[in-house]
Amino acid sequence: MKELIEFVVKALVDDPSEVSITEIAGDKITLFELRVAKGDIGKVIGKRGRTAGAIRTILNAVSTKQGKRAELEIIE
């Protein structure tokens, strides 16, 4: 799942080398912390959060198919 998020986000941003994803595995849920360059935060979030919502929807679909739960946090 980490690779999927990385692939999608790197396609959106201007500086793909600044994309970093930290995976924090818990008992019931896996948390992904996404960090991008300051200038690219708006591109990842999108208008009214639509892009971030779409990424979270894809992540939710993939994790549900694998029988897991996952959440994405975008950190400034």
C-alpha positions as a LaTeX table, in Angstrom:
\begin{tabular}{lrrr}
\hline
Residue & $x$ (\AA) & $y$ (\AA) & $z$ (\AA) \\
\hline
Met1 & 0.00 & 0.00 & 0.00 \\
Lys2 & 2.90 & 2.32 & 0.73 \\
Glu3 & 4.14 & 1.90 & $-2.84$ \\
Leu4 & 0.67 & 2.72 & $-4.20$ \\
Ile5 & 0.48 & 5.98 & $-2.25$ \\
Glu6 & 4.01 & 6.88 & $-3.29$ \\
Phe7 & 3.23 & 6.23 & $-6.97$ \\
Val8 & 0.09 & 8.37 & $-6.96$ \\
Val9 & 1.60 & 11.26 & $-4.98$ \\
Lys10 & 4.82 & 11.40 & $-6.99$ \\
Ala11 & 2.73 & 11.77 & $-10.16$ \\
Leu12 & 0.99 & 14.82 & $-8.65$ \\
Val13 & 3.88 & 16.85 & $-7.21$ \\
Asp14 & 6.57 & 19.00 & $-8.83$ \\
Asp15 & 9.38 & 17.66 & $-6.61$ \\
Pro16 & 8.99 & 13.86 & $-6.29$ \\
Ser17 & 12.29 & 13.53 & $-4.41$ \\
Glu18 & 10.72 & 15.30 & $-1.39$ \\
Val19 & 7.92 & 12.73 & $-1.02$ \\
Ser20 & 8.30 & 10.57 & 2.07 \\
Ile21 & 5.84 & 8.12 & 3.57 \\
Thr22 & 6.12 & 6.67 & 7.06 \\
Glu23 & 4.16 & 3.52 & 7.84 \\
Ile24 & 3.03 & 3.02 & 11.43 \\
Ala25 & 1.49 & $-0.40$ & 11.95 \\
Gly26 & $-0.91$ & $-0.86$ & 14.84 \\
Asp27 & $-3.06$ & $-3.74$ & 16.04 \\
Lys28 & $-6.13$ & $-2.96$ & 13.97 \\
Ile29 & $-5.08$ & $-0.11$ & 11.72 \\
Thr30 & $-2.07$ & 1.02 & 9.70 \\
Leu31 & $-1.34$ & 4.74 & 9.59 \\
Phe32 & 0.54 & 6.30 & 6.69 \\
Glu33 & 2.11 & 9.72 & 7.28 \\
Leu34 & 2.74 & 11.61 & 4.05 \\
Arg35 & 5.24 & 14.46 & 3.83 \\
Val36 & 5.82 & 16.54 & 0.70 \\
Ala37 & 7.59 & 19.81 & $-0.11$ \\
Lys38 & 5.83 & 22.97 & 1.12 \\
Gly39 & 4.95 & 24.06 & $-2.40$ \\
Asp40 & 3.35 & 20.72 & $-3.22$ \\
Ile41 & 0.98 & 20.42 & $-0.25$ \\
Gly42 & $-1.81$ & 22.18 & $-2.12$ \\
Lys43 & $-1.47$ & 19.82 & $-5.07$ \\
Val44 & $-1.78$ & 16.78 & $-2.83$ \\
Ile45 & $-4.78$ & 18.15 & $-0.92$ \\
Gly46 & $-6.54$ & 19.62 & $-3.96$ \\
Lys47 & $-9.54$ & 21.96 & $-4.09$ \\
Arg48 & $-11.73$ & 21.40 & $-1.06$ \\
Gly49 & $-9.68$ & 18.28 & $-0.25$ \\
Arg50 & $-10.90$ & 16.33 & $-3.24$ \\
Thr51 & $-7.49$ & 14.97 & $-4.28$ \\
Ala52 & $-6.65$ & 13.88 & $-0.73$ \\
Gly53 & $-10.12$ & 12.33 & $-0.45$ \\
Ala54 & $-9.59$ & 10.39 & $-3.67$ \\
Ile55 & $-6.23$ & 9.08 & $-2.46$ \\
Arg56 & $-7.84$ & 8.02 & 0.83 \\
Thr57 & $-10.67$ & 6.29 & $-1.07$ \\
Ile58 & $-8.18$ & 4.28 & $-3.14$ \\
Leu59 & $-6.23$ & 3.40 & 0.00 \\
Asn60 & $-9.42$ & 2.32 & 1.78 \\
Ala61 & $-10.48$ & 0.11 & $-1.15$ \\
Val62 & $-7.10$ & $-1.62$ & $-1.34$ \\
Ser63 & $-6.83$ & $-2.14$ & 2.42 \\
Thr64 & $-10.39$ & $-3.50$ & 2.65 \\
Lys65 & $-9.65$ & $-5.97$ & $-0.12$ \\
Gln66 & $-6.65$ & $-7.17$ & 1.90 \\
Gly67 & $-8.77$ & $-7.44$ & 5.06 \\
Lys68 & $-7.04$ & $-4.54$ & 6.82 \\
Arg69 & $-7.71$ & $-0.89$ & 7.72 \\
Ala70 & $-5.50$ & 2.00 & 6.72 \\
Glu71 & $-5.55$ & 5.77 & 7.13 \\
Leu72 & $-3.57$ & 8.54 & 5.47 \\
Glu73 & $-2.40$ & 11.70 & 7.23 \\
Ile74 & $-0.85$ & 14.55 & 5.28 \\
Ile75 & 1.73 & 16.29 & 7.46 \\
Glu76 & 3.01 & 19.79 & 6.75 \\
\hline
\end{tabular}
